[in-house]
């Protein structure tokens, strides 16, 4: 029972940390059209 509770606790604490960070490029892919909303990508 303690092992299961410890595993759940570790998962609950590590799940939000895995959602942080840059997932991809902020630049538009080449060959794509500009959007209707003239916004600059954040740097």
Helices and strands as residue ranges (DSSP letters): H 2-18
